Amino acid sequence: YNLLKLTRTAPVFFEIFDLAGRKVQQGYAGHDLSGSFLRLWDGRKKDGLIAPPGTYIYQIRVESDATTTVRQGVANLVY
């Protein structure tokens, strides 16, 4: 993802959900500056066990001074 025009760091959250909307994993939570970033999910759930194969939703949320921006996409986990 790309963060543009940030004048200071902003809270960023990368999360994985199953298709029922349940959070499977909190992939990243931190503060980022403007730039390009790559976040990876290792296929594990919050309990450390490997998630079953299937389709998952990833969500990136950025909380800046002006607004909160949310983007989602699909991740397929296969073995």
N, C-alpha and C positions, 0 to 999 in steps of 0.2 A: 504494500500500500504506500501511497505517497501523502505526505503532509506538506502543505504549502502555506506560505504566508503566516506562519506562527511567529509571534514576536517573543515568546517565551515557551518553556516546556508546557506540554499539555498532558493530562492523564489519558492513557490509552489502555484499552482492555481488549484482549483477543480471547474469545470463548468458543467452545464447541458444544453444540446441542444435538440431541437425537431428533428424529422427525416428529416426535410427540411434544417437543419443546422443552424437554428436561436437559439441564446442563450436565454434560458429560465430563468436561474438563475446562479449567481456567488455564488457558495456554500462556498468557502473558498479562501482566498488570504492571504498568510503570509509567514513566514520563518520558516523552520523546520531543525532540525539536523538529523543525522542518527537515525534510529529506525523504529518501526512499527506504523502505524497511521490508524485510521478509520474515515472517513468523511461521514456524513449522510445528506440526502436531505429530507426536511419536506414536499415536494410535492407542494411547493408554487413557483409562478413565481416572477419575479423582482418587479411587482406591489403589491405583497403581497397576491394576490388572488390564490386560489388553482388551479393548472394546471389540465386540463382535463385528464381522464384516458387514458392510452396508453403507447407506448414504447418511451423511451428517451435514449439518448446517454450521458454517463458521460465521462468526460475527465480530466485526471490529468496531469498537465504539471510541470516539475521540471527544473529550469534553473540553472545549475551549471557552474563553471568556464570552464569546458571542453566542455560541450554540453548542448543542451536542449533535454530532454526526454519527450515524450508524450505517454500516454497509454489511451486507450478508452475501454469502455464496454457498456453493455445494462442494463438499469433499466426499469422495468415495474411498472407503477403506476396504482394500482387498488383500488377500494373502496368497 
